[in-house]
Amino acid sequence: MLIEHDVVTVVEDVPDRGLSTGDVGAVVHCYPDREAYEVDFVDETGRSKGVVTLTGNQLLRLNLRSLVA
């Protein structure tokens, strides 16, 4: 289960929203049933690509410690 402010990556292409596998964003809203999340995706410079609603199956929480190490 994801929570607000989790950093996530999308695990499948979502071409109609301009997302590719591996794009990174932050959860900005969790729907009450926790089956869908709004995620603010960013580009490689940190600029927002927009907020997209996705299901939990389309997202993977990133462990920032492993990214920094």
Buried (B, 14 or more C-beta within 10 A) or exposed (E): EBEEEBBBBBBEBBEEBEBEEEBBBBBEEBEEEEEBBBBBBBEEEEEEBEBBEBEBEBBBBBEEEEEEE
